[in-house]
Amino acid sequence: MSQLHPAIQIKRPISVSRNTHVVLPIILGALLILCLVISLTLGNYPISLREIGLVFHNLIFSADTMNQDKYQLILNILFDIRAPRLIAAALIGAALSISGAAFQSMFVNPLVSPGILGVLPGASFGAALGLLISDSWFGVQIMSFTGGLLAVGLALFLAKVYQGDKLMMLILGGIISGSLFTALLSVVKYSADPTDQLPTIVYWLMGGLSMVDAQTVTSSAIPILIGITCILGLSRYLNALSMGDEEAKTLGINVGLIRFSLIFFATVISALTVAIGGLIGWVGLVIPHIGRMLVGPNNTILLPVTALIGAIYLVIVDDFSRLLLDVEIPLGIITSLIGIPFFSIILKSTKKGWK
């Protein structure tokens, strides 16, 4: 892979100071930590910051500073229920947001989302099929991940088979693949037991983190973080792709390899989000626009900022889903209710970010 000359970052002028590259991610990172800490205190069983401090003090120093029964109860709530859920929310928000930002830059289209190549319908089909035939939650997650990869594989195959503009063929391949797996998902739902399996499938596809546990987070966190890191590492090459294939090639960029790498990593982390929490829409479409409005289209700063904003956003939305009503509201419903009007408002102003 040819090295992109450091002096050539992006064709369009970016009005972002050097300090922004460092200061803004630090501020957002601190805000994310603050949101996570505050969210640990929220729930049907309120826990104060002092009690959380005592629990960690006991864990670190093997002290005995609070009632043992209460200590064990708070410990279980924090580490078995709330912490895995909050970490999962942050990972999903970051993964969907950075995938959406990468796809929008790659296709130079503000309407592109992580589902453009069919990964979300494919992962949803795999998960629904897993819920239908598997008794293991881990098996459901594996099938969800596999379904997402198959859907994108089909989109790439169709794009390679048919002649024409590569980007356009890729998008059309994604539309065909997504439609196919959406139809297969309907077949699975039609075949499911309406008294038991169908409600489970429908509820899970609405998106939510009520079934997340420590094992799920542990098994998914590493590949998601690796995928995010790899996308961040390709940010400068993504800047070149956003100028067009011909201009990228003149800079010595292996366009095919870079595009395939970005699609692969974005697909993996997007499929994993469905495997963890079901179908959570609008995050990968809306959050990149917020990041672009703040820092412009330069992906070296846009991608980390977008990932952090997405993590903060979904942690806060998950708090609302747990606390707004007596029953938990599926995450996908809340993100849609927020995303649809918000996107319609900001869509006009986001054109500035591409200039």
N, C-alpha and C positions, 0 to 999 in steps of 0.2 A: 504494500500500500504506500503510495507516494505521500510524502509529508506536505501538508498545506503550509505555504509560506506564512510565517507569523504576522507579516505586515498586511496580509490579505485576509480580513475577517469576514466582511460582508460588503456588498456593493452599496447598499443604502446607508446614509448617515444615521448613526445612532446617538441620540442625545442622552447618554447615560455616563455619568462621571465614573472615574476609577474607584472612588470611595464606595459607590453604590454596589459594586461587585462584591465588596467585603461586608459593608455595614448592613445592607438590607437583609441578606441571608442570616446574619447573626441575630438581627432583631426578630426576624420571623422564627428562627430556631428557638430563641428564648420565649417567644410568645407561644410556640407549640408546647414547650415544656410546661409553661404556666397553665395552659389549657388542660394538659394531661393531669397535672397535680390537682387542679380544681375539680376536674371531672371525677377523680378518685373519691372525692368527698360526697358526690351526688348520687342519690339512689333512694330506694324505698327504706333503706337503713342508712341514715345520714352518719357520716364519719367525719370528725373534725380534723383539721390539720395537726392539731396537737396529738390526737390519738394516732394518726399516721406516723408522726415523728417518734412517738413512744414505741410503736411497733418496730420501726427500723432500728431504733436504739437497742431494743431487746435482741433483734436479730444480729446486729453487728457486734455488740459487746456481751451477748449472752446474759443480759441483765434481767431483773424481774421487777419492773417498775409499774405493772398494772395487773389487775385480776386475771388469772390464768384462763378462765372460761371466756371472758371478754376478749382477751388477747387472741385466743385461738379463733374466735368468731370473726374478728376483724381481719385476721391473717387470711382466713379462708375467703372472705368476701373480696379482699384486695387482690390476692394472687390467683384465685381460682375463677373469679367471675369478672371483676372490673378491669384489672390490668390487661389480661389477654384481649378483652373486647376493645379496649381503648387503643392498644397497640395495633390490633387488626384494622380498626377504623383509620388510624394514621397511615398505615401501609397501603390500604386500599385507596384512600384519597390521594396519596402521593403517586401511586402507580398509575391510576386512571388519568390524573392530571398531566403527568409528564409524558404519558403515551399520547394523549390528545394533542399536547403542544408539539411533540415530535412529528406526528402525522400531519398536523396543520402546516408546519413549516416545510415538510417534505413535499406535500402536494400544493403548497402555496394557496391554501383554501381555508378560510375561517369557519367553514361549515363542516369540516371533517372531524370525526370523533374516533375513539379507539375501536368502535364497532365497524369501521369502514370496510374492513376486509372479511367480515363475517365471524370474527372471533367470539363476540358475545353471544350471538345466536347458536354458534357451534358449542360453546361451553355450556349454555343453558340446556341444549338438547342432551349433551353428555350427562349433565347432572340429573336431569329428569329421568333419563334412562337408568342411571345408577340408583335413584330412589325407587324405581320400579322393580329392579331385579336384584339389588344388593342390600344386605342387612348391615353392611359396614359403612359408617360415615366416611372413613378414609377411602373406601372403594368409590363412593360417590364423588369425592374430590378428585380422585385419579381419573375417573371417567369424564368429569367436567373439563379437566385440563386437556385430556386427549381429544375431546370434541372440539375445543377451541383450536388446537393445532391442526386437526383435520380440515376444519373450515377454511383456515388461512392457506393450508396446503392446496386445497381445491381452487381457491382464488388465484394463487400463484400459477397453478397448472393451466387454468383457463387463460390467464394473461399471456402465458408463454405460447400456447397453441395458436391463438388468433393473432393475425397481423394488424398493425396499426400503432397509434401512439401508445407507448408503453404505460404511461401513467393512466391514461384513459382506460386502457384494457384492464389494468389492475383494479381500478375502481369498479368497472363493470363486472369483473370477475368476483369482486367482493359482494356486489349486489346480488349476483346469481347465487353465490355460495350462501349468503345470509338468508335468502328466500328459501333455498332448499332446506337448510337446517331449521328454519322457522316452521316449515311444513312438517318436517320430521318430528319436531317438538309437539305439534298439534296431534300427530298420530300417537305419540307416547301418552299425551294427556287423555286422548280418547280411549286408549287401551287400559288406563289406570282404573283401579277400584274406586268408584265415586264416593264411597263411605270412609275410606282410609287413605289411600295413596294419592288420589287427586287433590284433596285439600292440602296435603303436605307439599306436593309439587307446586301448586299455585301460590301458597304462602311463601315458600322458599324463593320462588322466582320474583316475588315482589322486592326482595333484597332485605337483609337484616343480619344482625350479628348475635342473635340470641343463642345460637348453637355453637358459637366459637368457644374453644377451650385452649388451654396452654399448649397441648400437643399440636393443634391446628396451627397456631401462631408460630411455634418453633419450627415446624416442617415447611412453612411457607415463607417465613421472614427472610431466610438466607437467599433463596433464589430471587425473591422480589428485590432485595437490596442489591444483589449482584446485577440484575437487569437494569435497575435505576442507575447504578454506577456506570455501567457500560454505555447507556444512552447519554449520560453526562459527558463521558469521555469522547463521544462522537459529536459533541455540540458544534465544534468548529467546522467539521465536514458537513454538518447539517446546514450551517450558514451558506456554504458553497452550493449545496443542492437547491436551496431556496432561490438561487439566482438563475436556475435552469440547468439542464443537463450539459448543454454545449459549453457554457461558461465554466461549469465545474470541471469538465474534462480538460479545458485549457489550463486549469490550475494544477493538473496532474492528479486529479481525483479519480479513483476507480469507482465510478458511479454505481455500477451494478452491485459491487461488493458492499459499499456503504449502505445503499438502500436495503439490500437483503438483511444486513446486520441490524439495522434499525427496526425493520419489520419484525425480525425474529425476536429481538429483546422486548419490543413493545407488545408483541403477541403473547409471549410467555407471561409477562407480568399482568397483562389484562386478563388472560385465562385464569390465572391464579386468584385474581380478585373475585371472579365468579365462583370459583371453587370454595373460597372462604365465606363469602357473604351473599351469594346470589347476584341477581341482576340489579345493579345500582346505576341508574342512568343520569345523564346530563352533567356529571362531574367532569368528565374528560372533554366536554364541549364548552362549558361555561368558564371553568377556572383558568384555562390558558388565555382567554380573552382578558381576564382581570390582570394576570401577570403581564400580558403584552401592553395593556394600558398603563401599567406602572413603570416598566423598564424598556419597552420597545421590543423589536423582533430579534435582537441579538441573542442567539440561543445559549451562549456561554453564561449569560446571567439569567435569561428567561427560564431555562429549564430548572435550575435549582430553586428559583423563586416560585415557580409554578408548583413544583412538588411540595414545597413547604406550605404554600397557601392551601393546596388541596388537602394536605394532612390536617391542618387546622380546621378547615371547613367541615370535613367529615366527622372529626371528633365532636365539634359543636352540634352538628346535625344529629349525631347519635345520642347526645345528651337530651336533645329535644324529643327524640323518638322514645326514650325511656321515661321521660318525666312529664311530657305534655298532657297525657291522659292517664287514666288508671290502667289501661292496657297499652302494650307496646305497639307503636305505629311502625310498619315496615319502612326501612330507610329509603327504598326506591320511591315510595309515595312522596315522602318529604322532599327529596332531591328534585323530583319532577315538579312539585308545586312551587318550589323556589326557583328552579332553573328556567322553566318556560317563560314566566313574565320577565325575569331578570335578563335572559338572553335577548328577548324581543326589545328591551330597552337599550342594551349596550351594543347591539349588532351594528347600528349605524355609526357609532363613534369608533368602533374597532378598526374601521378601514384605515384610520390614521396610523395604526401600528405597522402596516405593511409598506408605508411610504418612507 
